[in-house]
Amino acid sequence: MSTVHEKQIGSSLPSSENVWIEGIKTVVLSLILALGIRTFVAEARYVPSGSMEPTIQPNDRLIVDKISYDFSSPNRGDIVVFNPTKTLQSENYHDAFIKRVIGLPGEKVEVKNGQVYINGSPLKENYIEAKPDYKFGPVTVPANSYLVLGDNRNDSYDSHYWGFVPRSNIIGKAFFRFFPFNSMGEFSRPVYVSNSTRN
């Protein structure tokens, strides 16, 4: 009886091999979940340039929401991360870009006299580094496309150089800065006061 009892006790304790197998399963499952979250829900991004200053500084780390645009369209003022357009790819750009949505599908956009105009009305912007010192447009944003500009208007390679961003190129919306820690927090979408433009 004692021998059987000892075998029963021994069989109820996990062997060191089983512990390793369970550990490997846990790690693999965690990696699969993390990859799934990164692919479909959210991912971290590093910003190397100053094209979005003063809102986003070089070396900031952001979380990009990849699921919201499955249920809604980008809004004016959203900070979006997108894959290079065909024009940018032809110029050997392969990494994702980050800019702010300014022109929505069907809108006429023009930049003149240091001001952005949407359908002929000035767009009040309190987040830009400096007023744009260039003239652009007027252009009409195609269907399923967006006009994007950097907040650092005079030092941003954006839509006023290379055109529009197709909706299919948009990866997601930058919504949270997690580094540096003293700047940690969500990005709020601007409230535009002009009654003649869509928010």
N, C-alpha and C positions, 0 to 999 in steps of 0.2 A: 504494500500500500504506500509505503513511504517513497518508493522509487517512482511510482506513478504520480504521486503528489509533487515530487520534485520536478518531474517532467512537465506537469501542468503549470507550475510556477515558472519554469524556464521558458515555456512556449508563450506565456503571456507577456514576457518582457521583450521589447524590440531589440533585434540584434543591431550591432553597429552598422552593418550593411544597410539594414532597413532605415535607420536614422539618416544615413547619407542619401538614400534614394528619395526619402520624403523631403529632405532639404533641397535636393536638386529639383524635384517637382515644384516646390514652392517658389524657387528662384525663377524657373522657366515660366510658371504661371504669372508671376509678377512682371516679368519682361514682356510677356504677351499682352497683359493688361496695359502696361505703360506704353507699348507700341500702338495699341489700339486707341488709347487716349490721345497720343500724339498725332496719329493719322486722322482721326475722325472728330475729336472734341477740342483739344487745345494743345498748344506747343509753345515752348520758350524760344525767343528770338533775341539775337544780339544785334545792336545797331552800330555799325562802324563809322558812319559819316555824320556830318553836321547839317544835312539838308532839311532836317525837321526842327532845327533850333528856332526859338528857345524852348519849344514844347518838349522835345526829346533831345538829349545830349549824346554825343559820341560815347560809346561804351555802355550805354544803358542796356539793361536786360528787360525784356517785355514778355508778357503772356498774350498769345494771340488766340482769340475765340474763333474756332473754325466751324461752329455749328449754327450760330445765330442766323447767318445768311441762307441757311437751308429753309428758313421759315419767313424771312423778310428780306427786303432789298437794302442795299447800302443807302445811308442817308447823307445829305450834305453835312460836312463837318466830321464824319467818321474818319479815323486814321486807319488805313487799310494796308495790308501786306499782300503783294501780288507777284505772280511769276512774270518774268519779262515778256513783253509783247513781241510779235514777230519782228517789228522794226528793231527793238532792243536786242533780240537774239541775233539778228543779222549784223549787229555791231559787237558781237561776242560777249554780251552780258548774259550771265547764266544764273546769278544769285537773285533772290527775291528783293523787291523794292518796298519801301514804306513811304507813303504820301498821304495827304488829306484829300478826301472827296470834296470837290468844289462844284462841278457841273454834273447834273443828272441827265438821263436820257431825254432827248428832245429839247433841251434848253439851249439858248444862245448865250455864249460866254465871250466876253471881251475884256481885255486888260488895257487900260489907258489912263494917263494922268495919275499914275500911282494907285490905281483902284481897280478892283474886279467888278464887272457888271454882269448880272444875270438877267437875261431878257430885258436889257436896257436899264435895270435898276441897280444902284451901287450896293455891294455886299459889305456890310460892316464886319470887320475882322479885328479882334483884339488879341490874337495869338501869334501874329506874324513878327518876324525879326525886324523887318523894315518894309516900307512900301516898295512895290515892284518898280524897278527903273526901266522897264521894257514895255513895248506895245505888242499886243497879241490879239488876233482875231479881227472881227467877230467870227466865231465858228459855231456850228450846231452839233451838239453831242449826238452821235448815232444811237439808234435803239440798242438796248442791252450793252451799253458802254458807259464809261464814266471819264470825266476830265479830272485829273488829280494834280495837285500842286504841293510843293514842299512849303512848310511854314517859313523857312529861310529862303524867301522868294528869289533873291538875287544870287543865290548860290545853290540852286537845286536843279538837277537834271530831271525834268518832269514833263507833263503833257504839253507845255508850251514849246517844247523842243521836238518831241517825238509822237505826239498824238494821244489817242484815247486808249483806255484800258478796257478790254472786253470783260464782261461779267464773269465769264468762265475762267479768267486768269486770276481772279481774286481768291486768295487763300483764306482770309479771315480779317477780323477787326482787332487791332491792338486795344486792349481794354485795361491792362494792369501793368505797372512798372514794379518789378520786385528787386531791382538793384540799380543804383546804390540805395542802401537802406534808408538814408535820410530823405530820399525822394520817392519812397515807396507809396503807391496808391493807384487808384483808378483814374483813367482819362475820361473826363466828362465831355459830352458833345456840346459844342457851342449853341447858344440860342441866338438865332438871327432875327433881327427886329423888323426887317423890311417886309411889309405885307404882300408885296408883289412877287416874292420868291417863295418856293416851297422849302420847308425846313427838313 
